[in-house]
């Protein structure tokens, strides 16, 4: 499902114009991104949590050049679904 599909679904189910829905969806995404770039987590009850995870520094190897490099510690965005959301997906999605 793409962002356009989400906008279409919301517009169809609420009766709100697609342009307004698109602005709202984009504002939500920008708000989540802005909060996470500041190091804050975002919690949406019943849906899940967007959290910032810290990755420790580590040594990596380039096998073809036979060299090692140090990857510094860094932060990555992550999503953890709510328990009810996870259970609903587990029960309804069938293997392809």
C-alpha positions as CSV (number, residue, x, y, z in Angstrom):
1,X,0.0,0.0,0.0
2,X,1.4,3.4,-1.0
3,X,0.8,6.8,0.5
4,X,-1.6,7.5,-2.4
5,X,-3.6,4.4,-1.5
6,X,-3.8,5.5,2.1
7,X,-5.0,8.9,1.1
8,X,-7.7,7.4,-1.2
9,X,-8.9,5.0,1.6
10,X,-9.2,7.8,4.1
11,X,-10.9,10.1,1.6
12,X,-13.4,7.4,0.6
13,X,-14.2,6.4,4.2
14,X,-14.5,9.9,5.7
15,X,-15.8,11.9,2.7
16,X,-13.0,14.5,3.1
17,X,-11.4,15.8,-0.1
18,X,-8.2,14.0,-1.2
19,X,-6.2,17.2,-1.1
20,X,-7.0,17.8,2.5
21,X,-6.4,14.2,3.4
22,X,-3.0,14.3,1.6
23,X,-1.9,17.4,3.5
24,X,-3.0,15.8,6.8
25,X,-1.1,12.6,6.1
26,X,2.0,14.5,5.0
27,X,1.8,16.7,8.1
28,X,1.6,13.6,10.3
29,X,4.6,12.1,8.7
30,X,6.6,15.3,9.0
31,X,5.6,15.6,12.6
32,X,6.9,12.1,13.3
33,X,10.1,12.7,11.4
34,X,10.7,16.0,13.2
35,X,10.2,14.5,16.6
36,X,12.5,11.5,15.9
37,X,15.3,13.7,14.4
38,X,15.3,15.5,17.8
39,X,15.7,12.1,19.5
40,X,12.1,11.8,20.8
41,X,10.0,8.7,20.5
42,X,6.4,8.8,19.1
43,X,3.8,6.6,20.7
44,X,0.4,5.9,19.0
45,X,-1.7,3.9,21.3
46,X,-3.2,0.8,19.7
47,X,-1.0,1.2,16.6
48,X,2.7,1.2,17.7
49,X,5.7,3.2,18.6
50,X,8.3,4.9,16.4
51,X,11.5,4.8,18.5
52,X,15.0,6.0,18.0
53,X,17.5,3.1,18.6
54,X,21.2,3.5,19.3
55,X,23.6,1.3,17.4
56,X,26.9,0.7,19.1
57,X,30.2,1.4,17.3
58,X,31.6,-1.7,15.6
59,X,34.4,-2.9,13.4
60,X,33.6,-4.0,9.8
61,X,35.7,-5.7,7.2
62,X,36.0,-5.1,3.5
63,X,36.9,-8.6,2.3
64,X,37.9,-7.6,-1.2
65,X,40.4,-5.0,0.0
66,X,41.3,-6.9,3.2
67,X,40.9,-3.7,5.3
68,X,38.9,-3.0,8.4
69,X,37.0,0.2,9.2
70,X,35.3,1.4,12.4
71,X,31.6,2.3,12.0
72,X,30.9,4.9,14.7
73,X,27.9,4.6,17.0
74,X,24.8,6.0,15.3
75,X,21.0,6.2,15.7
76,X,18.4,4.6,13.5
77,X,14.6,4.9,13.4
78,X,12.6,1.8,14.3
79,X,8.9,0.8,14.6
80,X,7.5,-1.5,17.2
81,X,3.8,-2.4,16.6
82,X,1.3,-2.5,19.5
83,X,0.5,-6.0,20.8
84,X,-3.1,-5.9,19.5
85,X,-1.9,-4.8,16.1
86,X,0.7,-7.6,15.9
87,X,-1.9,-10.2,17.0
88,X,-4.4,-9.0,14.4
89,X,-1.8,-9.3,11.6
90,X,-0.7,-12.7,12.8
91,X,-4.2,-14.0,12.7
92,X,-5.3,-12.5,9.4
93,X,-2.4,-12.7,7.1
94,X,-1.8,-16.0,5.4
95,X,1.5,-17.2,3.9
96,X,1.8,-16.7,0.2
